[in-house]
Amino acid sequence: MDRHIPPAVGQGPSQTRSFLTLALIELWERFGYYGMQALIVYFMVQRLGFEDSRANLVWGAAAALIYVAPAIGGWIGDKVLGTRRSVLLGGAILGLGYALMAVPTTNTWFTFSALGVIVVGNGLFKPNNANLVRKIYEGDDSKIDSAFTIYYMAVNVGSTISMLATPWIKDYVNATHGGELGWHVAFGVCSAGMIVGLLTITALRHTVSHIGSPPDSQPLHMGKLMAVLAGAVVAVGASAVILEYQALARAFVYVAGIVVLGIFVHLIRSSQPSERAGLVAALVLTLQTVFFFIFYQQMSTSLSLFALRNVDLEFTLFGLHLWTWSPAQFQALNAIWIMVLSPVLAWIYTRAGKSGKDLSIAAKFALGFTVVAAGFFTYGVAGQFAVNGLTSSWIMIAGYGLYSLGELLVSGLGLAMIARYVPARMGGFMMGAYYVGVGISQYLGGVVANLAAVPSDMTDPVQTLPVYTALFNKLGVAAIACTLIALAALPLMRRLTAKHHGQ
């Protein structure tokens, strides 16, 4: 039986059971990743003693590496080890990376090496688990859209739980036992989540044993495994060096950008005339996505530090105290809003599609940037509601709501755009190129966040507030500029889309 095609009923596990296994391990993997992300910039500023500017750039570079790595990991899954094996290996390496973060040390090289291990693990896990989901429903387009919607929900369930849990665990352990051990216990919880995911897929391995890439159907080639592990060790070392030396990180990002742009241009020039319009359309939308992710990276950098220094952590309504959050927990608002808004948007898209009034992807991008601008202006006016330099926590809820709607309109459609405009034979490569583009913008997001880098001797909230609100207002203006560019590109996108469909 062909291993790419799901077995018929009665011959093996159902598509649903196979899918649920993969969604479960994705949930636990995202639990680990976002639990770490919620704390990492605070960890560098408060535990390692970094200046804001260094913490922003180190995390920007790490996020860039984390997004670039799947371009290589997907190839290893397809051609070298097998998709299924790469998921297990990547998950095990991720668990090790979070466990290393749990070692109670403030040695910078140790921390950067642990982040390098996370980069490698993510590179192997992320593209291959998504690929397995795609292989379950291969040839059944009607089911794949709904499957990926549920898969996206699994991502947000895992990330919401961990972004609420790890900051609380860190604060509780620090308060109960003193010292700074809470940081490392919280990272240890991220590792435990990844281990639960691995145990889950091991226990349910029979539900996914029939899907994978050709190498999965062959006995494990120990030479290839050793070569991948040796490459992983080199990649960890290279990642640590890139994180330590900012000039090297900058060079890496710019070279990656030039290479991706060069490959895009080469593919457009060497493709069939009938394919060219779709590739140009994909390039225009990819460039817009890069701009969006510069805004997105503010969540774990400038917005996180704003929550630390200038947000009243008490939630009150009509004078009644509801609850108190720690600064890091505000990042969970993104995932919570995504879960609330996703079904609403899906319903609107379906209704609009039936009535023939659905907006094009390019128009949705323009609308997304408008909403992101509104979100940043919401943070920008936070100073008007501040008392002694602290603004209302409800400002964060409103801003994150607008921000998350913008994310769904832009980022949520990014992969759909690649699938729609790019010829199938270059689909895998272009998906990798898209992620490299996103990685570049994560680093640039760290550079932008440094416009609001607060000196370590500035601790008065009244002084830090205008530093942050000035940046958020500038980002709002930048998002309006992106909206205008997206609107100006609409006629071009309409022509390219018409040409692409008329090929």
N, C-alpha and C positions, 0 to 999 in steps of 0.2 A: 504493500500500500504506500502511495506517495505520502511522505511525511509532511508535506506542505498543506495537505487537504484534510480538514477535520473528518473523523470517521462518521459514518452514518449511525443513526440511533441504533443501539444494540451492539455496536462494534467497539464502543469505548465511551469515555466520559462525554457528557454533553458540552456544547459550546459554553453554556452558562456556567457550569462548574469550573471549566478551564479558565474562563474569564475572571470568575470570583477569586480564584487562587492568585492570579496575577494582580488583581486590584488590591488584594489583602497585603501582598508583599510591598506593593507600591505605597500603600497607606503607611506601613511601618517604616519604609525607607524615608518617606517625606517627614514622618514623625521625628526621625533622627536628624535629618538635614535642617529642617526649620527650627527645631529646638536649639541646634547649634547656632544658626543664623541669628536668632532672636538675641543671643547673648554676646556674639563675637566682638562687635565694635565696643560694647561696654567693657568686655573682658580686657581688650587691649588698652582702653583708656584708664579704667579703674584698677585693674589687677597688674597689668604689665607696665603701666605708667607712661604710655605713649601720648604724645600730643594728638589733638583731634586730627590734624592734617596727615600725620603718619598713619593713624588708624583707618581713616577714610581711604587712603591710597592703597594700603596693604589689603584691606578687604575688597576694594575695587579690583585689584590685580588677582586676588584669589578667586573672586566671582568670575572674572574673565577666563581664568584657567579652567574653572569648573564647567563653564559653558563650551570652551573649545575642546576639551577632552573627549566628549561623545563623538566628535567627528572621526577620531581614531578608534575609539571603543566599538563603534558600530561596524567598522571594517573588520576588526578582530573577531566580532561575533559572527559576521557573515562568512568570512573566508578562512579564519584560522582555528579558533577554538570551538565555535558553535554558539548560537544565540543563547540557548538554555544554560550552557556551562558558564558563559560570560556573565549572566545574571547572578549566578551563585557565587562566582569568584569576586565580582564587583561588590556584592552584598557583604561578603566576608571581609574584604579590604576596607569597606566603609565602617564596619563594626570595629575593626582594628584602629582606624583613624580616630573615631570618637573616643575609644578606650585610651588612646595616647593623650588626647586632650584632657582626659580625666586624671592623668598623672599630676600630682600637686607640685608643679614647678613653674617658675617664672622665666625660665631660660627661653630667650627669643628663638634661637635656632631650633629648639625642641618643638616649640609651638608651630613654627613655619613648616617643619618636617611633618608634623601631624596633619596640618592643612594640605600638604603635598600628598599624603596618603589618601585623604578625603577626595582630592582632585582625581587621582587614579581610580579609586573605587567608583566615583560618580561616572567617570568616563566609560567604564565597563558596564555599569548597571543601567544607567538612564536610557540609552538608545535601544538596548537589547530587550528590556522588559516591554517597552512600547512596541517594539517589533513583533514580539510574541503575541501581543494583543491583536495586532494587525493580521498576523498569520492565522489566528483562530477563525477570523471572519473573511479570509481571503476569497474574493469572488462574490461576496455578499455585501455590496455597498450600502444597501438599505439598513443593515444592522450596525455597520462600523461607526456611523455618526453617533448613534445613540450609545454604543459601547464606550466611545471615547468621552462622551458627556459624563457618563457614570464614573469613568476612570478619573476624569478631572475632579469630580466630587470627592473621590477617594483621596486624591492629593490634598484637597482642602480640609477634609475631616482630620487626616493625620497631622497636617500643619497647624490647624487650630488648636487641637488638644495639646501639642507639644509647646507651642508659643505661649499658651496660658500656663502650662505646667512647669517648664524649666525655670522661668524667672522666679516663680513662687518657691520652687525647691531650693534654688540658690539662696534666696532671702531667708527661708526658714532654717536651713542648715547653718548659714552664717550667724543668724541671730541666736540659735540654740547652742551651737558649739563654739562660737567665736571664731576669730581668724577669717581666712578666705577660702576655706575648704568647700563651701557651698557651690562655687563656680565649677569645681572639678566633679563634684557629685552630680550636678546637673548634666555635665557632658557625659558622665558615666550612664545616666538614664538614657541619653541619645543612643549610646552603644547598646544598651539592653534592648531598646526598641528595635534596633536593626537585627539583633540576635533572635528576637521573637519572630520577625519577618522571615529569617532564614529557617527557623524551626518549622514555621507554617508551610513554606514551600517544600521543605523536606518531607513533612508528614503527608502533604497532598500532591507529591510529585507525580503520582499516577495520572492526575488530571491534566498534566501538561507534557507527559512523556511522548505524545504523538506529534508535538509541534516543535519546530526549530529550523535551523538552517542545515545544509548538507553535512558540515562537519559533526553536527550532533548525532548523526546516524552512524558515524564511524567510531571505533574505539578511540579513547583519549590518547593523543600523540604526546608522549612525555617531553619529547624534544621541543615541540611547539609551546607546551605549557611553560617549560623552563625559560624559553626565549621571551615569552610574554612577561613572566615574573622578573626576569633580568631587566627588560625594558621598563617595567613598573618601578623598579628600584632607581634606575637612572632618572625616570620622570619625577619621582619624589624628590631626589636631590636637586634636579633642575628647578622644580617648583619652589623649593626652599630658597635657592639662590635668587630667583626672580623676585620673591617676596621681600627678601632682605635688601636688595639693591634697586631703588626706585627708578634709576636711569635705565636699568636693564628691563624692568617691567614696562616702562614707557616704550622702549625700542621694540619689545616683543609685540605689544598691542598694535603699534603702527605698522610693523612688518606684516602682521596677520591681516590687517585691514587692506594693505596694498596687494597682498597675495590673493585675497578673496575677490577684490575688485578686478584684478587682472584676470582671474579665472572666469569671472562673470563675462568680462569683455570678450575673452577668447571663445567662450561657449556661444555667445551671441553672434560673433563673426563667423564661426565655423558651423553653426547649426543650419538646418534647412530653412528656406524663406518662410515656410508655413509655421515653423516653431519660433521664429525670431520675435514676433510680436508678444507672445506669451512670456518669453524670457526677459524682454525689456520691461514688461509690466511687473514681473516678479522682482526685478532689480529696483524699480521705483518704490514698490511697496516695502521691500527689505530695508531700503535707506530710511523710509519713514519709521519702520519698526525700531531701527537703531536709535533714532531720536527719542522714541517713546521710552526705551529702556534706560536712557540717561535719567529720565524723570523717575522711572521705577526704582532705580538704585538709591534714591533719596530715602526710601522707607527704612533701609537698614543703616543709613549713614546720618544725613543732616536731620531727618525727621525723628530718628531715634534719640539723637543727642538733644534735640529740641524738647522731646518728651521728658528727658532726664532733668533738664535745667529749667524749663519754663512752662510746664503743664501742672496744674493742680490735680493730684492723683485721686482726689475724692470725687465720686459721682453722687451729686445731690439733685433732687427734683422738688421744687416748691419748699425748700428748706429741709427736706427729709433726706437723710443719708442712706444711699442705696448700697454702695460697695466701694472698695478702694483697690486700685490696680498698681502694680509696679510699672516703671517706665517701659520695660521691655515687652510687657503684655499688650501694649497698644498695637504692636505689629500683627497680632492675631485678628485685628479688625479687618484687615485686607481679606483674609480667607473667609471670615464670617460673612462679610458683604458679598463675596463671590458666590457663596452658597445660597444667599438670599436672592441675589439678582440673576443668577444663571437660568433658573427655570422660567423667570419672568421674561428674560430676553428670548429664550428659546420659543416661548409661546408667541411673543410678538413677531419673531422671524417667520414662524409657521403661518400665522394669520396673514402677514404681509405677503408671503409667498403665494398663498392661495388666492389673494385678491389681486395679484400681479403688481403690488406696490413695494416689493422688497428693494431696499437700497443696495447699490453695488458695494463690493468690499472697499473700494477706494472712498466712497461716500461715508461708509461706516468709520474708516480711519479718520476722516476729517471731523466727523462728529465726536469720535473718541478724544481727539486732541482738544476740542472745545470743552469737553467735560473735565479733562485733566486740568486745563487752565482754570476752570471754576474751582476745582479742588485746591489748587495752590493759592488762589486769591482768598479762599476761605481761611487757609493758614496765615496768609498775609495780613488779614484784618484781625488776627488773634490778639494783637496788642490793644485793640479797642476794648476788649473784654477782660483785660488783665488787671489783677490786684496785686500790688507789690511784685510785679514781674511775672506772676503766674496766671496763665490763661485757663479758661474752662476746659475740662476734659471732654465736654460735648462737642467742642470745636473739632477735636480729633475724630470723633465719630462721623461728623458731617463731612469733613475733608476726605477721610478714608472712603466714605460711601461714593463720593464723586470720582475719586481716584480709581476705585475698583471697577466702576462702570466703564471708565475710560479704558482700563486694562482689558475688560471683556470685549470691547469694541475693536481694540487694536491687537493686543497680544493674542487674545483668544482666537482671532481669525488669521494669525500669521501662518500657521501650519496649513490651514485650509487653503490659503493663497498659494503656497508652494504646490500643493496637490492639484490645484485648479489650473495653474498657468504653466507648469513645468512638465516637459515630456517625461513619461514614465522611466525611460532608460537613464535619465539623469536625476531621478527623484531622490535616491539615497544620498548622492553627493550634495545636491542642492539643500537637502535638509541639514546636512552637516555645515554647509556654508552659511545657512540661516543662523544656526546656533553660534558659529564663530562671530558673525555680525552682532548677535546679542551679547556675546562675551566682551567684545570690544567696547560696546556701549556701557557695560557694567563698570569697566575701568574709567571711562570718561565720566560716568556718574559720580565716581569717587573724586575726580578732579573738580567737578562742579560743586560737590558738597563742601570742598575746601574753601569756597568763597565765603562760607559761614564758619570756618574753623575758629574756635574761640581759644585765646591764649590760656594756658593753665592757671595763670594768676588772676584771671577774670572769673570770679565766682558769684558775683551779685546778679540775681535774675533780672533786675531792672536794666543792667548793662548788656546782658546777653540777648534779651528779647529783641531789640531792634536789629541785631546782627542776623538773627534767623528770619525775621519777618521781611527784611530787605531782600534776602535770597529768595524767599518763597514768592514775593511779588515779581521779582525778575524772572523766575521760572514760569509764573503765570503768563507774563508777556511773551516769553519764548514759546510756550505752548500755543498761544494765539498766532504767533508767526508760523508755527508748524501747521496750524489749521489753515491759514491763508495759502501756504505752499501746497497743502493737500487739495484745497479747493481749486487752485490754479492748475494742478495736475489732472483734475477730473476730465476735461475734454480729451487730453492725451490718453488717459486710461480708458475712456469710452471707445476711442478709435482703436487702441491696441486690443481691447477685449473683443470688439466686433471683428477685427482682423483675425484674432486667435480662434474665435468660434467659426469663422468662415473659411478656415484652412482647408 
